[in-house]
Every structure is written in structure tokens, then in C-alpha cells.
Amino acid sequence: MLAKVWSCAVVGLEGALVEVEVDITRGLPGMTIVGLPDTAVQEARERVRSAIRNSGGTFPLERITVNLAPADLRKAGPSYDLPIAVGILIASQQVAADISHSLFLGELSLDGSLRHIDGVLPMVSLAHREGLRTIYVPFEDAPEAALIDGVTVIPVRSLADLAAHLNGVRYLTPYECHHPTETQVNYPVDFRDIKGQEHVKRALEVAAAGQHNILMCGPPGTGKTLLARAIPSILPALTNDEAIEVSKIYSVSGLLSAQLPMIRLRPFRAPHHTTSHAGLVGGGRMPRPGEISLAHRGVLFLDELPEFSQHALEVLRQPLEDRIVTISRAAGTLCFPASFLLVAAMNPCPCGYLSSSERACSCSAAAVARYQKRISGPLLDRIDIHIDVPRVDYEKLASERLGEPSETIRARVAEARERQRRRLRGSRALTNGDMGPGEVREHCKLNEACKSLMKAAMRQLHLSARGYHRVLKLARTIADLAGAELIGPAHLAEALQYRPRRLE
């Protein structure tokens, strides 16, 4: 007898429907799985056999053929265990049910219980689009699957419970999703607790408002890392669509928890400088998202920037421009989203005390030059804001006075982003940092005073065409923070002061 069960694969960050066909015929007992299965899928034969027997069922002593269609799509992972087991139970007439509009996902233990699997969210999202309205998933994965509206999620603890449900003996209760209400978020670092560095805080506010990349340079111990970790506290909250988008990435990467199935806070990723380029941008035989995709809609913090390998830094160029990362393999090409705010920090020299008034630098001129040249000019040109972070005076550190709280800054950033959203409605850009040449030409017009200032800056700072456009986008963001309709000389002057002078 032939049985057909719907399951799903994950390709990149999207699901792909897989039809599991199970055929049982007379012949030498055995089970064959075809359809480009990997080792984990091939091993499902032993898991399914033991799970059916230990769940009170009978494993057919006949010839069993399992086909995973489409046959040209490679199948990986243990999520096909449950649909294969259901197909065998139906084909052997141990279960009788209409499952034509149902999706089955789950890894089986030898005792028949179901284990957690990765990538549930994109697979359930695809099932909803394809008209499959009943989803059977491991009990642990039900909160994640229920994030997709319009589907009935059935949490399953064991194969025996599922068989009883399908036979109408003992029905399983659908999962009821309780979306959490908005609660007060406690960020690890608040701007009010950071003493001094007011000009750096201003630069970070501008960076957050327009999604502009920023590089902080200063001696050790000046608060660069602390300032970077405070940035999420001034970013606007994730919209529901953005939260689903980020949660899909974390679902595929196996980083979602059962207690928090949806990412509610903007990601903050801080990979170590020993991270390989594949760990940074993603990759592998079956490509998985890297750190820059895990930082999507959030912050990617690269501390000790010159210590990263040159190859790892250079692969950042395309994602910084296109907001996506493209990974090509022999089996095909995958694109992962990479719209992140790059925040980098570095010392001015190997010892860290170049130009410091407190301590003499012990580095030679050649060592300083080699250190700074580890970051290429093209990469520096893609960073909009370059800011020096000096040492903080004792008086400021010892002062009891608190700075401006993150909540107040976040309100200004959200207001500036709302202006950008209204202005850029209908284009692919969401923020000023995403604008292309067409949007820059339309929304960053300069008056005569600004044109004169820009002409002088082009000559003195040796700005490239990319640098010219980035200054205009930065000035547009500063004007948005000020509530100005047009870019003025003060906005442009502030944008120009953020351009690098020593590192170019």
C-alpha cells in the first residue's frame, strides 16, 4: 500500500515542501530511503523501526521504500523521522486518517518520544503559504510554530500519542498561542550610566538614527566596548515583521529557546577577532547563517578591528553595501539577509597609547603604519562615522551626575526613523544609510552655502564618490534628528567632522 505524508526542508532561510512517499510491498524485509538523503536521514531507518516497536506498533516485515520528493533537493537532518513513521503506519493500515492538509515535523527517539528540531519557523511559514493548516511538531517546538497565524499547531510528545490521535482514540489538544504583551525592557547598559564621552554618545545617536556604520578609536580603557554595548538601548523596538524575520534566522541556526520563541530585542553580536571568514559571513557544505546574518536588524560589534584577519574584513564589503550576503556553492547560491549596524572599535596603535597625554607610546612609526594599514581603504570608506574616544577625566568619573537616559535618546532616534520611513516610502531603502544614488539625489539637496562647504571638503579630505554620498546621507540623518526639512550648513559641517583624517 502507498501512503503520502507532507514534510518540509530548509533551504537557506526558507522552507521547501517535501512529499514523503512510503510504499510497502511483498519481498525481502528491508527499508530503503531515496531522494538525496544525507547520513542523518539514512539513519532514520533504525530510529523509526525502534520507535514504532516501542510505541506499541508493528514494524512491517516487508519491503519498504521511502521516497523524499523532489528527488533533486538534498534532504538533511532528522526532521523526517516523524513523517516517515506516520507514512509506514498508514501504509501498513495501523493508522487511518486524512492527512492531506497536514504537515509533520520531528525527530524520533528510540522509545518513540519526539525531540526538538531546528528551523521550525520557516517550515511552518511555508506550510501556511501552501495551504497546509494542521501542523504536527514536537511538544517543545509548539510555541515557535504557533508564531505563524492561521495554522493549527498540534504539539506531540510521542509517536504513540500521535497514532492514538489520528485513529480518533485520544485526541491531542491544539496549542494555544499567547503572544506576550509589551513589557518594560531592561537593557544591560544605559547611556545615563556612562560618564563623559558626550561627543561619542552624539555620534552613536546619529549612527542609530540613520543606520550608519561607526568606528571608535581610542586608548584602552576609555569605554569603547561599554559604549558599543549601550547601542541596543537607543535603537527602536523591532516591529512584528522584523521580529519574525530575525527569529527565522535564529530558528535555522538552532538558537531559539522554547521559553522565548520570538526574538523581541534587536540582536547584538560581538564575535571574537579569531572568528574565521566563514563564521563571520556564513558558509559550510550546507551553508548556514554567519555572525553578520545573526546581527540582522541589530548591531554587529567588532572589537579590536585590526586584529581580525584581512580576509574576514574584506568579505564584509559586499554585505555593507548590499545588505545581503551571497554564498555560492556547487549545489547552488543562497542569499542571507545582513542589514546590520556595524560598530567597530580599535586602538590607534599596537600599544594603544598613540597621541595619549597620559602615557607615552612605545611603538615605532613603522609599527603604527603597519597596524593601521590592516584595515583597507575601501573598508574604511564604507564606514560613515569615525570618532576618537579620549580618556575620561577624574572629575567626570567621580561625579554623581547621571547622563541623558537611553529612553530619551531612543525616542529621538525613533522619531528620526519615522521621518525617514515616510520620506522613503515606496523605495527599497528603510533608513538614510540604505539610500542609493537615486534617493540621495532626490532627498539630499544642498543650498549654495552647503555646496561651497562640500566643495572645500572634497578638496581637503580627498573624498571619493562613495565618501561624498555617505557624507550627504549622514547630513540628512543629522537634519532628521533636528527636525529640519532641508540639510543646512550646520548639519553638513557635523557630518564632515566624522570623516577620518589620520586613517585614510
C-alpha positions in Angstrom: 0.0 0.0 0.0 1.2 3.5 -0.8 1.0 6.5 1.7 1.9 10.1 1.2 2.9 12.5 4.0 3.9 16.2 3.8 7.1 17.3 5.5 9.5 20.2 4.9 13.2 21.0 4.3 15.0 24.3 4.9 17.0 25.8 2.1 18.9 28.9 3.3 16.3 30.6 5.4 13.2 29.4 3.6 11.2 26.2 3.7 10.7 23.8 0.8 7.9 21.3 0.8 8.9 17.6 0.8 6.5 14.8 0.0 7.3 11.6 1.9 6.1 8.6 -0.1 6.0 5.3 1.6 5.4 2.1 -0.3 5.1 -1.4 1.3 5.2 -4.4 -0.9 5.9 -8.1 -0.6 9.6 -9.0 -0.7 12.7 -9.4 1.3 12.3 -7.4 4.6 14.2 -4.1 4.5 13.8 -0.3 4.3 15.3 1.9 1.6 15.3 5.7 1.6 15.8 7.5 -1.7 15.7 11.2 -2.7 19.1 12.5 -1.9 19.1 11.8 1.8 22.1 12.7 3.9 23.5 10.4 6.7 21.1 11.7 9.3 18.2 10.8 7.1 19.6 7.4 6.2 19.9 6.7 9.9 16.2 7.3 10.3 15.6 3.7 9.4 16.9 2.5 12.7 15.2 5.2 14.7 11.8 4.7 13.0 12.0 0.9 13.4 12.7 1.1 17.2 10.2 4.0 17.8 7.3 2.1 16.1 8.0 -1.1 18.1 8.5 0.7 21.4 5.2 2.7 20.8 3.1 -0.4 20.6 3.0 -0.7 16.9 4.2 -3.3 14.5 7.0 -2.7 12.1 6.2 -4.4 8.8 8.5 -7.3 7.9 8.2 -6.5 4.2 10.0 -4.4 1.6 9.6 -0.7 2.5 10.6 2.0 0.0 10.6 5.7 1.2 10.9 8.4 -1.4 11.6 12.0 -0.5 10.3 14.2 -3.3 11.5 16.3 -5.1 14.4 13.9 -5.6 16.9 16.7 -6.7 16.7 18.5 -3.4 19.2 17.3 -0.8 17.5 16.3 2.4 19.4 16.9 5.7 18.7 16.5 9.4 16.5 14.2 11.5 13.2 16.1 11.0 11.9 13.4 8.5 11.7 10.8 11.2 8.1 11.6 12.2 6.7 11.8 8.6 8.4 8.5 7.7 7.0 6.8 10.7 3.5 8.1 10.0 3.7 7.0 6.4 4.7 3.5 7.5 1.8 3.3 10.0 -0.7 4.5 7.3 0.7 2.2 4.6 0.6 -0.8 6.9 -3.0 0.2 7.9 -2.2 0.7 11.6 -3.5 4.3 11.3 -6.4 5.5 9.2 -6.7 9.3 8.8 -7.0 12.1 6.2 -3.7 13.9 6.4 -3.7 15.5 3.0 -3.6 19.1 4.6 -1.2 18.3 7.4 2.5 18.8 7.9 4.6 16.5 10.1 8.0 17.5 11.6 10.1 15.9 14.3 13.0 13.7 15.3 12.2 10.4 17.0 13.9 8.8 20.0 14.2 5.1 20.2 11.4 5.0 22.7 9.0 6.9 20.4 9.2 10.3 22.1 9.8 13.4 19.9 12.9 15.7 20.1 13.4 19.3 19.2 14.4 20.2 15.7 15.8 23.4 14.1 14.2 25.6 11.5 10.6 25.1 12.6 9.5 28.7 12.0 10.4 28.9 8.3 9.0 25.5 7.6 5.6 26.3 9.2 5.6 29.7 7.4 5.9 27.9 4.1 3.3 25.3 5.1 0.9 28.2 5.7 1.6 29.7 2.3 1.0 26.3 0.7 -2.4 25.8 2.3 -1.4 23.2 4.9 -3.4 24.2 8.0 -2.6 21.5 10.6 1.0 21.2 11.8 2.3 18.3 14.0 5.5 19.3 15.8 7.4 18.1 18.9 5.9 19.4 22.1 8.9 21.6 22.7 8.6 23.4 19.3 4.9 24.2 19.6 5.4 27.8 20.8 7.7 28.6 17.9 5.4 27.0 15.3 2.4 28.9 16.7 4.1 32.3 15.9 2.6 31.8 12.4 -1.1 32.9 12.4 -3.7 30.9 10.5 -2.4 27.4 11.3 -3.4 24.8 13.9 -0.4 23.5 15.8 -0.7 20.1 17.4 2.1 19.5 20.0 3.2 15.8 20.0 5.1 14.2 22.9 5.3 10.7 21.4 4.5 8.6 18.4 2.0 6.6 20.4 0.1 9.7 21.3 0.0 10.8 17.7 -1.2 7.4 16.5 -4.0 7.5 19.0 -4.9 11.0 17.9 -5.0 10.0 14.2 -7.1 7.0 15.0 -9.6 9.0 17.0 -8.9 7.2 20.2 -7.4 10.0 22.2 -7.2 13.5 20.7 -4.3 15.9 21.2 -5.1 19.4 22.3 -4.0 22.2 19.8 -1.5 24.6 21.2 -3.0 28.0 22.2 -0.6 30.8 21.4 -0.4 33.6 24.0 1.5 36.5 22.5 3.3 38.3 25.3 2.2 41.9 25.9 4.7 44.7 25.6 6.7 44.8 28.8 9.4 47.2 30.1 12.8 46.0 28.7 15.8 46.2 30.9 18.9 46.8 28.8 22.3 45.7 30.2 23.8 49.1 29.7 22.1 52.5 29.8 23.6 55.7 28.4 22.9 57.6 31.6 25.4 55.3 33.4 28.3 56.2 31.1 30.3 59.1 32.4 31.7 61.7 29.9 32.2 61.0 26.2 29.3 63.2 25.2 30.6 63.7 21.7 30.8 59.9 21.2 27.3 59.5 22.5 26.1 62.0 20.0 27.9 60.1 17.2 26.3 56.9 18.3 22.9 58.6 18.3 23.4 59.7 14.7 24.6 56.2 13.8 21.5 54.6 15.3 19.1 57.1 13.7 20.2 56.5 10.2 21.8 53.0 10.3 25.3 54.4 9.7 28.4 52.3 10.4 30.7 53.7 13.0 34.4 53.2 14.0 35.6 54.2 17.5 39.3 54.7 18.0 41.0 55.4 21.4 43.4 54.1 24.0 42.5 51.0 26.2 40.0 51.6 29.0 38.3 54.6 27.5 34.9 52.9 27.3 34.6 51.9 23.7 33.2 48.4 24.5 30.8 49.8 27.1 29.5 52.4 24.6 29.0 49.8 21.9 27.0 47.6 24.3 24.8 50.5 25.1 23.7 51.0 21.5 20.8 48.5 21.5 19.2 50.6 24.3 18.7 53.5 21.9 17.5 51.5 18.9 13.8 51.5 18.2 11.9 48.3 19.1 11.6 45.6 16.5 8.4 45.6 14.5 6.4 42.3 14.4 7.6 41.6 10.8 11.2 42.3 11.8 10.9 40.1 14.8 9.6 37.2 12.7 12.4 37.8 10.1 15.1 37.7 12.8 13.5 34.7 14.6 13.7 32.7 11.3 17.4 33.2 11.2 17.9 32.1 14.8 15.5 29.2 14.3 17.6 27.8 11.4 20.7 28.4 13.4 19.2 26.5 16.4 19.5 29.5 18.7 15.8 29.9 19.6 14.8 28.8 23.1 11.4 27.2 23.9 10.8 29.8 26.5 11.4 32.7 24.1 10.4 31.5 20.7 10.4 35.0 19.2 13.3 37.4 19.2 11.9 40.6 20.8 15.2 42.6 21.3 17.4 43.8 18.5 20.4 41.4 18.2 23.8 42.3 19.5 26.6 40.1 18.1 30.2 40.5 19.2 32.3 37.8 17.5 35.9 37.3 18.7 38.7 38.5 16.4 39.8 34.9 15.8 36.5 34.2 14.1 37.0 32.9 10.5 35.5 34.5 7.5 33.0 31.6 7.2 32.0 32.1 10.8 31.5 35.8 10.1 29.6 35.7 6.8 28.3 32.1 6.9 29.1 29.1 4.9 29.8 25.4 5.2 28.9 22.5 2.9 25.3 23.2 3.6 25.5 27.0 4.1 24.3 28.3 7.4 24.0 32.0 8.6 27.1 33.6 10.0 27.5 36.3 12.6 26.5 39.1 10.2 23.2 37.5 9.5 22.6 36.8 13.2 23.1 40.5 13.6 20.4 41.3 11.1 18.2 44.3 12.2 20.6 44.7 15.1 24.3 45.5 15.9 27.5 43.8 14.8 30.3 44.8 17.2 33.8 44.1 16.0 36.2 44.9 18.9 39.9 45.2 18.1 39.1 45.6 14.5 42.7 45.4 13.1 43.2 42.0 14.9 40.6 40.4 12.6 42.1 38.5 9.6 42.3 40.6 6.5 40.2 38.1 4.5 37.5 38.2 7.2 37.4 42.0 7.0 37.3 42.2 3.2 34.3 39.9 2.9 32.4 42.5 4.8 32.5 44.9 1.8 29.6 43.4 -0.1 27.2 43.0 2.8 27.9 46.5 4.0 26.8 47.8 0.5 24.0 45.4 -0.5 22.6 44.5 3.0 22.7 40.8 2.0 25.4 38.2 1.8 25.6 35.8 -1.1 27.2 32.4 -0.7 27.8 30.3 -3.8 28.4 26.5 -3.7 28.4 23.8 -6.3 24.8 22.9 -5.3 23.6 26.5 -5.8 23.6 30.0 -4.5 22.0 31.2 -1.2 21.4 34.7 0.0 21.1 35.6 3.7 19.9 39.0 5.0 22.6 41.2 6.5 21.1 44.6 7.3 23.1 45.4 10.4 24.6 48.4 12.1 28.4 47.9 12.1 30.1 49.2 15.2 33.9 48.7 15.3 36.5 49.7 17.9 40.3 49.8 17.7 43.3 51.2 19.4 45.3 53.9 17.5 48.5 51.8 17.6 49.6 48.3 18.8 50.3 49.5 22.4 47.2 51.7 22.3 48.7 55.0 23.6 49.5 56.9 20.4 48.7 60.7 21.0 47.8 59.9 24.6 48.6 62.7 27.1 48.7 60.3 30.0 51.2 57.7 28.7 54.0 57.6 26.1 53.6 55.4 23.0 56.2 52.7 22.7 55.5 51.9 19.0 57.7 52.9 16.1 56.3 54.8 13.2 56.6 51.7 11.0 54.7 49.6 13.5 51.9 52.2 13.7 51.7 52.4 9.9 51.5 48.6 9.6 48.9 48.4 12.3 46.6 51.0 10.7 47.1 49.5 7.2 45.5 46.3 8.4 42.2 48.0 7.6 42.0 48.7 3.9 40.9 52.0 2.5 37.8 50.5 0.7 36.5 49.1 4.0 37.2 52.4 5.8 35.3 54.3 3.1 32.2 52.2 3.9 32.2 53.4 7.5 30.3 56.7 7.8 31.4 57.8 11.2 35.0 57.9 12.6 35.2 59.1 16.1 38.1 59.4 18.6 37.4 58.2 22.2 39.7 60.0 24.6 40.4 59.2 28.2 37.8 60.4 30.8 38.9 62.9 33.4 38.7 62.0 37.1 36.2 64.8 37.8 33.7 63.2 35.4 34.3 59.7 36.6 33.8 60.7 40.3 30.8 62.9 39.6 27.4 61.7 40.8 25.6 63.4 38.0 23.9 61.0 35.6 23.9 61.4 31.8 20.9 61.5 29.5 19.0 58.3 29.7 18.7 55.9 26.8 14.9 56.2 26.8 15.1 59.8 25.9 17.7 59.2 23.1 15.7 56.2 21.8 12.6 58.5 21.5 14.6 60.9 19.3 16.0 58.1 17.2 12.6 56.6 16.7 11.2 59.9 15.6 14.0 60.4 13.1 13.5 56.9 11.7 9.8 57.6 11.3 10.6 60.7 9.2 12.9 58.6 7.1 10.2 55.9 6.7 7.7 58.4 5.5 10.1 60.1 3.1 11.4 56.8 1.6 8.0 55.1 1.3 7.9 53.2 -1.9 11.6 52.7 -2.2 13.8 49.7 -1.1 15.5 51.8 1.5 14.3 51.9 5.1 16.8 54.3 6.5 19.1 57.0 5.3 22.0 54.6 5.4 20.3 52.4 2.9 19.7 55.1 0.3 21.0 54.6 -3.2 22.3 57.3 -5.6 18.8 58.0 -6.8 17.4 58.5 -3.3 20.4 60.7 -2.4 19.9 62.9 -5.4 16.2 63.3 -4.5 16.3 63.7 -0.8 19.8 65.3 -0.1 19.7 68.5 -2.0 22.1 71.2 -0.9 21.7 75.0 -1.0 24.5 77.3 -2.2 26.2 77.6 1.2 26.3 73.8 1.6 27.6 73.4 -1.9 30.5 75.7 -1.1 31.3 73.9 2.1 31.1 70.5 0.3 33.4 71.6 -2.5 36.0 72.7 0.0 35.7 69.4 1.9 36.1 67.4 -1.2 39.4 69.1 -1.9 40.7 69.0 1.7 39.5 65.5 2.7 40.1 63.9 -0.7 36.6 62.3 -0.6 35.8 59.5 -3.0 32.4 59.4 -4.8 31.3 56.9 -2.2 32.5 59.1 0.6 30.7 62.1 -0.9 27.4 60.2 -0.9 27.9 58.9 2.6 28.5 62.5 3.9 25.2 63.6 2.3 23.3 60.6 3.8 24.9 61.4 7.2 23.9 65.1 6.9 20.4 64.0 6.1 20.2 62.0 9.3 21.5 64.8 11.4 18.9 67.1 9.8 16.2 64.5 10.7 17.3 64.4 14.3 17.0 68.2 14.3 13.5 68.0 12.7 14.7 70.0 9.7 13.2 69.6 6.2 16.4 70.6 4.4 20.0 70.0 5.0 21.7 73.1 6.4 25.4 74.1 6.7 25.4 73.1 10.4 24.2 69.6 9.6 26.7 69.2 6.8 29.6 70.5 9.0 28.8 68.0 11.7 28.7 65.2 9.1 32.1 66.2 7.7 33.7 66.2 11.1 33.0 62.4 11.3 35.2 61.7 8.3 38.6 60.1 9.0 41.7 62.2 8.9 44.5 60.0 10.2 43.5 56.6 8.9 42.7 57.5 5.3 
